[in-house]
Amino acid sequence: MIAYTVYKNEESLQWVTFVHGAGGSSSIWFMQLREFQKHFNVLLLDLRGHGDSNSQLKKAFKQNYTFKSIANDVLEVLDYLKIKTSHFVGISLGTIVIRQLAEMHPKRVDSMIMGGAILKMNFRSQILMRLGNVFKYVLPYLVLYKFFAFVIMPNKNHKQSRLLFINEAKKLYQKEFIRWFKLTAEINPILKWFRQQELNIPTFYVMGEEDYMFLPSVRKVVQSHYKSSTLFVIEKCGHVVNVEQYTLFNQQVIAFIHNS
């Protein structure tokens, strides 16, 4: 089972589960923990190979890395803790894991909060993936990760988020990075399906206006998924909205959960 941490709120019956992105860990939610604890029961997860879950690396090497299997990792923790339903908050690649879980078990998902959501790989991101596939066995993974982080978060005000994710990625292993990177082979058909199919689950997209790679596709999806989805764009903010503008992120997400 992947590593997890529980923070109980005896006055609430609602759960909020946080799902980080590739190369991160549950520690990226440090700006959310205090505020969300005041309102909800909180579950933090370290996805396989990340954070405190990297001790299970040998076991993970024997498993196939697919978005379904990673979503099942999350479900295993929910079942173990007897959490019937939860709100899910994700960032970056974590939003894909949440959507995959919702596809498989929609009744377990009270709502989906998608920060820095990835719904389509644009031309720039497609080039990044191809470069990564060419060099993933040649260059140290941290070199590639730093390059990706700079392309996705290029501005000065993105520096804190960029450094946070790079420091978290240092805890990975080369083989682990490659296994996660291979997930990009299945990402396009999955994202196409997600864009086409609207789930009957309240969905709140929180995006930075400077998230040039991913915001345009999210705008289009929200327009077509208008029955269930809403979008909040944070000004002067990049990809990692929960770090760059954590106060506004917390306010908006907590209000959304209370009203969903």
N, C-alpha and C positions, 0 to 999 in steps of 0.2 A: 504494500500500500504506500502511496506517496505521502510525504510529510504534510502535516497540517497543524494549525493552532486554532483553538476555540476561545472566544471571549464572550462569556454569557452575560445577558442582560435579563435579570429575573422579572423585569416589568414588561417584557416584550415577548410575543410569540413568533415574531417575524425573524427570519434569517436572511443575512446578506453574505453571499459567497464571493470572494475576490479572486480573479484569475489573471495572473500576470502574462506578459508576452514572452517570446523567445529570447533567451539570454538574460532575462530578469529573474526575480524571485519575489516571494511574498513581502520582502522588505521594501519594495517600491511603493507600498501602500501606507508607509509610516505617517504620511500627512492626512490620511483618511481615518486611521484607527480610532483616535480619541473621539472625534465627532460622531462617527457611526456607532460607537459603543454606547453613546448616550441614548440612542433610539432603538437599536436592534441587537440581536445576537449576531456575532460576526465570526465567519469562518475564513481563515487565510490558508491558501494552498501553495505548495511548491511543486510545480509540474515535474514530471520525471526528468532526472538529470540536472535539475536546478535546485539551488538553495540546499536545504537539508535533505532533499530527495536524491542528491548525487551519490549518497552512500549505497543506493540500490542499483548502481550502474551495471554491475555484472548481470543482475537479473534483467535489467532493461535491455541489455545487448541481445538477449534471447528473444525479445519481443519485436513485432513489427511496429514501426512508427507510422501510424495513420491518425487522422483527426478523430476517427471513431474510437480507436484504442485509447487515445489521450482523454477523450470525453468520458470513456468508461472508467478511467482512473479517477476522475472527479466523482462520478456516480458511486464508485466503490466507497469513497469516504462518506458521502451522504448516507448511503445505506448503513454503513458501520455506525454512524452517529445517530441513526434513526431520524434523519431530517427528511420529512416527507416532501416539502417544497421550500424553495428559496428564491430570493431575488439574486441575480447574478450581475456583478460589475466586472468588466474586462477592459484591458488596454491592449491595443495593437493586435498581435496574433492571438491573444487571449480571447478576443471577441469572436474569432472563428471557432475556437473550442466551445464557447458558450452557445453559439448558433448551432453547432453540430449536436450538442447535448439536447438543445431544444427540438431539433429535428427528430431525434431518437426518442425522447421522453418529454413531450411538451407539457404534460400534467405536473412535472416536477419543477417547472420554471414559472415563478410568479411574474417576473418581468426581466427584461434584459437591458442593461445599461452599457452602451458600447462607446468607450472612450478611444479616440484615435482609431476608429473602426476601419478595417480593411475589407472592402467589398469588391474591389476590382484592381488588378495590377495594370497601371497605365504604362505608356511606352517607356518612361524612365525606369520604372520598377522592373519591367520585363528585361531591360538591358542589364540592370543590376543582377537579376537572377542568373542570366546567361553568363555574365562575368564570374559570378560566384561558382557556377558549375564548372567553368573552365579551370579556375584557380584553387578550388577547395582542397585538392589533394597536394597542392604545390606550396601555397603560402600558409603561414601560421594563421589559424582561425581568427586570432585577435586582430591581425592586420586587416582581414576582410571585414570583421565586425566594426572596427573603427571607421573604415571607409563607408560602410552602409549607414552607420549612425550619422556621419557627417552629411551624407547626401539627403537623408530623411530629415535631419534636424540641423540645417546649415547656419541659422542665424545666431547672433550673439546672445539673444534672450533664450535660445534653446540650449545653451552651454551646460546648465545644471542637469537637464534631462539627459543630454548626450553623455556627460561624464558618469552619471549614475548608472546608465545602462552598460557603459563600457566597463566600469568597475565590477558590476554584477557578472558580466560575461567572462571576466577573468577567472571566475570560479568553475567555469565549464572545462571540459576536456575537448581535445581536437576531434576525437571520434564522436563525441556527443554532439558537437556542433554540426558535424557532417550528417549525422542521423536526422537532426532537426532540419537541416538545410534540404535534405532529400524530400521533405514534405512539400516543397514548392512544386514538385512534379505533379501533385494532385490538386494543387490549389486553384488553378483556373477553372476546371469543370465544377468544383465545389462552389466557388464564388459565383459562377454563372447560375447555378441552381438556386443559391441563396437570393440572388437578385431577382429571379423569376418568381419565386414562391414566397408569398406573404403568410406568416404565421399569425394565428390569433392570440398573440402574446404582446402585452404592452412593451414597446421598445423605445428607448431614449438614446439617441445618438448625441454625444458631446464631442465636438470637434474644434480644433483650433483653426482660425481663419488663415494661418500660415502653413497649414498641413496640405501643401500643394499637391502631393502625390495621391492623397486619398479623399480629400473633401469633395471634389467634383462628383465622384461616383456616388458618394453618400447622399448628396443633394438630390440626385436623380432617383435613387432608390426610395428616399423618403417621399418624394412626389408621387411615386407609383404605389407605395405601401402606406398610403395616407390613413387607412383605417386603423392601423396599429402603431404607426411610427411617428415620432416627432424628432426635430433636430434643434439643438442649441449650439450656436457657434460663438466661441470665445475670442474676442478681439486680441490682437497682438500675442497670439499663442500658437505654438507649433503642435507637433504630433502627440507629445506626452502631456496631455491636458491635466491629469491628476497631480502632476508635479509642478508644472509651470504656473498654473493658476488654481492651486489647490483649494483656496477659500471659496471661490466661485463654483468650482466643480463640486465641492461638498454641499454647498447650499442647494444647488440645482438638483443634484442627484437625490439628496435626502427628501426634498420637497416632492420630487417625482415619485419616489417609493411610497411616501405617505398618501399620495393621491391616486396611486394605481390599484 
